[in-house]
Amino acid sequence: MSLSRMPDGIVFDMDGLLFDSEALYRDAARAAAAEAGRDLPDAVFASLVGGVWPDNRARLLAHFGEDFAVDAYQAEWMRHYAARAADGPALKPGVREMLVLLDGLGLKRAIATSSSHEAVQRNLAAHGLAGCFDAVVARGDYARGKPAPDPFLRAADRLGVAADGCLALEDSPHGVRSASAAGMVVVMVPDLVPASAADHHLCAFVAADLHDVVRAIGALGAGAASRHSR
């Protein structure tokens, strides 16, 4: 697992990549479906991961039926999620180590997420990470959500670096396609949805967790330091 060059900036997804929140969303979605007397299979939920509400709304209606009260369902889903995430979702393995590495290398970093700014700040604050990112791109900051490239293009713009000089870190197929369409080098760190053959094709590599990414970037930094010392 390696990268060919040191990136100029790093763009992180949030849910399932920085925070262990996707499982909470899944359990909340199932609970809300059960209250409505419906079932939400894993495959249907997997199709929602990393997506934006207008697209996910259509997916849910396709599953539950056009007469399903989908907006009321979303409200109940978010209520169940808020109860489960009251103390903040847990950090994913390697997050703190990654931020320490990026600080040492002086690399800019941003978050590009389908969630709201309020959710981002709440999650960061719960772990003492407020101010650790140079930019946050969240719902409302772009015209088209993932898998369109807009969130990642906006993140690169806010970092002041070219999109093709950025490394994007994503856990979902929708996010991988979004970052790849933006021209970024992509590493997938799967969470609830395993990497498919198509994901492997679009990624520099697929990592087990962020520790793999830390090692890959660290190797580039060590190589650069060795060359400069000669």
N, C-alpha and C positions, 0 to 999 in steps of 0.2 A: 504494500500500500504506500504509494508515493505520489508526490506532485512534481511537475516539471520545473516550476519556477515559484519564487516567493510572490504571493499576491500583494497587491497594493492596498487591498481592503478586504474585510470579511463581512459577509451578510448572513445573519442567522435567521432562520425561522424561529418561532417561539414555542407553540404548543407541540409537545412530543419531542422537541429538539433541545430546548433549554429547560423546560419544565415538564414533569410527568403528569400532564393535564389531560391527554387524550383518553386515557383509561377512565378518568373521572367524567369526561364528556360522554363516553360510551355508556357507562353505568347510569348516568343521568338520563340519557336518551332512552335507554331501555325502561327505566322506571316510569318516565312520562308516557311511553307507549303502552306499558302495562295498565296505567291508570285509565287510558283511553280504550282499553280492551283490545289492544293490538300487539303484534309481535314485531320486533326489529331485529332481523337476522344480522349476523356478523358481516356478511357480504354487503348488505345495504349500508350499514354504518361505515364500512371501509370506503365505500364510494363517496362518503361525505367528508372524510378526513382531508384537511388542507383546502377545502373548497370554500366558496363564499355563499352567503345565504340565498341570493336569488337562484343560483345553480342548485344548491342543496334543497331548496324549497321544491323545485321541479322534480328532483330525484325522489323526495319523500312523497310527493303527490303521485308519482308514477308507481310507487310501491303501495301506498295506502289507499289510493283512489282519489279521483278528482273532487269528490264530495267531502274529503277529510278536512277537518278544521285545523289546517297545518299551522296557521299563525298562533292559534291558541296552544297548539302542541309545542311550538317553539318557546313560548312564554313559560310553560310548565317545565320544559327541558332545562331552560336557563335557571329556573328556581331550584330544581334538583341539583344542578351543577353548583350553584352558589352555596348550597348547604354542604356539599362535599368538599368544596375548595375554600371553606371559611378561613382556614389557617394558612392558606396558600399551598398550591401543589408543590410537591418535592422537586428539588433540583435533579436534573439528569446527571449521570456519572460523567465527570470530566469538565463540567462547566467552569468551576473555579480555577482548575489547572489551565484551561484554555485562556481565560481572561488574564491570568498571571503571565502566561507566555506572550500574549499579544501586547501587554503593557511593556514587557521587557524588549520586545522587538519594535515597539512604537507603531504598531499597525492599527489603523482606524477600523472601527467595527460598527455595524448597524443591525437593527432588527427589522425584518420585513414580514408582517403577519396579517392574517385575515381577521384577527381579533381587534378589539377596540383599544384606543390609547389608555383608557381607564384600566382595562385588564392588564395591559403591559406594565403600567406603573404600579399597580397593586401587586403583581407577581414579583417584580423587581424589588419593591420595598420590603416584601415579606422575607427576603433573603439578604437584605442589606446591599443590593446591587444597583440601587438608584444612582444614576450618573456614570455607570460603567460602560455605557454605549454612546457613541458620538452622534447617533441619529436613530430615530424610531419612525418607521413607516407603518401605519396601521390603517384599519378600515376607515374610509373617508378621505384618504390621502391620494387615491388613484381612481381612474375611471373604470378600469377592468381589474377584477381580482384574479388570483391564481386559478387556472393555469396560464392566463395571459401574462406577459412579461412585465406589466406595468409596476407591480410592487418592487421588483428588483431593480428596474431601471430608475425608479424614484429614489431608492436607497443609495444607488451609486451616485446619483446626482447630488444628494444631500451630503454624501461623504466627499464629494469633489474629486472623484476618481472615475476613470473609464470603466464601463460595465465589464468589458473583456479583460480587465485587470483584476477583477474581484473573484474571490472564492465564495461560493454560496454553499451553505450547510442546510440540508433539508431532511425531513423524515418521511414525507409523503410523496406519492407519485404526482399529484397536482403541483406540489411545490417544485419537484425536480423538473417538470416540464416548463414551469414558469421561469425558473432560473436559467435553464438551458436556452429558452427562447430569448432571454435577455442577453445571451452571449457570454455568460459567466461559466467559469470552471465550477463543476458541481460535485460535491461529495454527499452521498446519501447516508444517513444514519437512521435506518428503519426503526420505527416504534411499533405501532399496532399492525401496520401493513407491510408485509415482506417485500423486498425488492424483486421486481419482475425482470425478465430478460430485457425489456425495453428500458427500464431504469438503469440497469447495468450499462447499456449501450450509451446512455446520455451522461454517465458519471465518470469522473476520473477514477474513482473507486467507491465501493460500498463498505462502510465502516461498521464495526460492531458497536462502538460507542465513541464519544468525543475523545477518549484517550488515544484512539487510533489517529485521529486528526491532529492532536497535540504532537504525537510522535512524528507525523509526516511533516508538519510545519517546523518542528524543532530540528529535524534533520536538515532542512533547507537552511535554517539559521546557523547551524553548526558548520555546514559546508561553506557558507559565505564568510564566517568568521575565520575559518581555516585558510581560505584563499587570501583574505586581507592580511593575515599574519605572515605570509611568505614574503 
